[in-house]
């Protein structure tokens, strides 16, 4: 069945013919309960989910399913016809054919189970073949009591260290089909995650759940190497992370180092002060599962072996230092560990912003240079990797426009020049910029002569008008009233 659906998805001119053939074959069959007839209805059901007929064929299909409901009441044919009738007004164009899991649930007229991960926890829900990411997100805001939060949230698909922002109109079942695995399996290679997209009010009181989400966002920034800090500070943060997630010290295998510490920042050697006095004794019991066999027992000549062994020794020293520091935090509760962690991270000016790795080209000539792009409530900053001070910053009033010029290039137009940024997350950058700039317009106040403050509900000097084009993303321009 998936092969037939893939053919229709790839060859649009064939779709109407496929619908016409199935309308003909399911029209007044001599044996409605026959397996062949039900198979045709199942295929028609999956076709409506995957792609829609043209406006020419749509009226005939609608009439056919309504007539079938009346002709075969109380039968499986009626149930399939009823489902198709309800789907015609909801179905969106799919990018992938339904997964075998989705087809199985469609055949039983059931909704699919779905698991959404957030801040170390997860919530189970059921979705239909039409449920969008926006609908799931709004349901989660109610479940987690976050409706009144000014921060913006979003769903992400995560797989093997990569993540993708899901637009609100994206169909969750299509995402499942993209990865072709069952999302509710605990050992799945990917998962759906509910995270903070933009922190619009960093000083507002936060519930425990929102605090945990802020903590997760800060930790992602740290393990991705965005925070310019010393090795000692990063080891302290890794220890606080361990205390917050695993509780007080115990002789249990530690999580993988890359889950706590930015391994790309490991120095060639860690001094005795970083390794700790008992690192050799603690290592065997605390080495993460699956890694102990590679060190120190690995053997073999060649420079590649030496480099691998050196990296493993560095990782072992870091893990041992984390374990020794972990002992000193015995008795610290989760909230204190999170607040201490955030207190350290917030000392950097870029904390709280949405951070992206980009290559910036600030002039017409020259090679793009690697930078961290920090988009926050007050403006945009560019940081050299590993440096605490920004090399360039500008607020939203200095920008006349921004847009995604192609799939990998984002352009910010300033008063006298253009700033071109190359990134694999251009659409996410555009969405975040749109949210922050609109929030700036909404909250900005101006002072008139005489001390009056004009809230943004009154006419202002410029308006942000976002326009979205599928090939260019969001294009936001200022227009004078």
Rosetta blueprint (number, residue, H / E / L):
1 X L
2 X H
3 X H
4 X H
5 X H
6 X H
7 X H
8 X H
9 X H
10 X H
11 X L
12 X H
13 X H
14 X H
15 X H
16 X H
17 X H
18 X H
19 X H
20 X H
21 X H
22 X H
23 X H
24 X H
25 X H
26 X L
27 X L
28 X L
29 X L
30 X L
31 X L
32 X L
33 X L
34 X L
35 X H
36 X H
37 X H
38 X H
39 X H
40 X H
41 X H
42 X H
43 X H
44 X H
45 X H
46 X H
47 X H
48 X H
49 X H
50 X H
51 X L
52 X L
53 X L
54 X L
55 X H
56 X H
57 X H
58 X H
59 X H
60 X H
61 X H
62 X H
63 X H
64 X H
65 X H
66 X H
67 X H
68 X H
69 X H
70 X H
71 X H
72 X L
73 X L
74 X L
75 X L
76 X H
77 X H
78 X H
79 X H
80 X H
81 X H
82 X H
83 X H
84 X H
85 X H
86 X H
87 X H
88 X L
89 X L
90 X L
91 X L
92 X L
93 X L
94 X L
95 X L
96 X L
97 X L
98 X L
99 X L
100 X H
101 X H
102 X H
103 X H
104 X H
105 X H
106 X H
107 X H
108 X L
109 X L
110 X L
111 X L
112 X E
113 X E
114 X E
115 X E
116 X E
117 X E
118 X E
119 X L
120 X L
121 X E
122 X E
123 X E
124 X E
125 X E
126 X E
127 X E
128 X L
129 X L
130 X L
131 X L
132 X E
133 X H
134 X H
135 X H
136 X H
137 X H
138 X H
139 X H
140 X H
141 X H
142 X H
143 X H
144 X L
145 X L
146 X L
147 X L
148 X L
149 X L
150 X L
151 X L
152 X E
153 X E
154 X E
155 X E
156 X E
157 X E
158 X E
159 X E
160 X L
161 X L
162 X E
163 X E
164 X E
165 X E
166 X E
167 X L
168 X L
169 X L
170 X L
171 X E
172 X H
173 X H
174 X H
175 X H
176 X H
177 X H
178 X H
179 X H
180 X L
181 X L
182 X L
183 X L
184 X L
185 X L
186 X L
187 X L
188 X L
189 X L
190 X E
191 X E
192 X E
193 X E
194 X E
195 X E
196 X E
197 X E
198 X E
199 X L
200 X L
201 X L
202 X L
203 X L
204 X L
205 X L
206 X L
207 X L
208 X H
209 X H
210 X H
211 X H
212 X H
213 X H
214 X H
215 X H
216 X H
217 X H
218 X H
219 X H
220 X H
221 X H
222 X H
223 X H
224 X L
225 X L
226 X L
227 X L
228 X L
229 X L
230 X L
231 X H
232 X H
233 X H
234 X H
235 X H
236 X H
237 X H
238 X H
239 X H
240 X H
241 X H
242 X H
243 X H
244 X H
245 X H
246 X H
247 X L
248 X L
249 X L
250 X L
251 X L
252 X L
253 X L
254 X L
255 X L
256 X L
257 X H
258 X H
259 X H
260 X L
261 X L
262 X L
263 X H
264 X H
265 X H
266 X L
267 X L
268 X L
269 X L
270 X L
271 X L
272 X H
273 X H
274 X H
275 X H
276 X L
277 X L
278 X L
279 X H
280 X H
281 X H
282 X H
283 X H
284 X H
285 X H
286 X H
287 X L
288 X L
289 X L
290 X L
291 X L
292 X H
293 X H
294 X H
295 X L
296 X L
297 X L
298 X L
299 X L
300 X L
301 X L
302 X L
303 X H
304 X H
305 X H
306 X H
307 X H
308 X H
309 X H
310 X H
311 X H
312 X H
313 X H
314 X H
315 X H
316 X H
317 X H
318 X H
319 X H
320 X H
321 X H
322 X H
323 X H
324 X H
325 X H
326 X H
327 X H
328 X H
329 X L
330 X L
331 X L
332 X L
333 X L
334 X H
335 X H
336 X H
337 X H
338 X H
339 X H
340 X H
341 X H
342 X H
343 X H
344 X H
345 X H
346 X L
347 X L
348 X L
349 X L
350 X L
351 X L
352 X L
353 X L
354 X E
355 X E
356 X E
357 X E
358 X E
359 X E
360 X E
361 X E
362 X L
363 X L
364 X L
365 X L
366 X L
367 X L
368 X L
369 X E
370 X E
371 X E
372 X E
373 X E
374 X E
375 X E
376 X L
377 X L
378 X L
379 X E
380 X E
381 X E
382 X E
383 X E
384 X L
385 X L
386 X L
387 X L
388 X L
389 X L
390 X E
391 X E
392 X E
393 X E
394 X E
395 X E
396 X H
397 X H
398 X H
399 X E
400 X E
401 X E
402 X E
403 X E
404 X E
405 X E
406 X E
407 X L
408 X L
409 X E
410 X E
411 X E
412 X E
413 X E
414 X E
415 X L
416 X L
417 X L
418 X E
419 X E
420 X E
421 X E
422 X E
423 X L
424 X L
425 X L
426 X H
427 X H
428 X H
429 X H
430 X H
431 X H
432 X H
433 X H
434 X H
435 X H
436 X H
437 X H
438 X H
439 X H
440 X H
441 X H
442 X H
443 X H
444 X L
445 X L
446 X E
447 X E
448 X L
449 X L
450 X L
451 X L
452 X L
453 X E
454 X E
455 X L
456 X L
457 X L
458 X L
459 X L
460 X L
461 X L
462 X E
463 X E
464 X E
465 X E
466 X E
467 X E
468 X E
469 X E
470 X L
471 X L
472 X L
473 X E
474 X E
475 X E
476 X E
477 X E
478 X E
479 X E
480 X E
481 X L
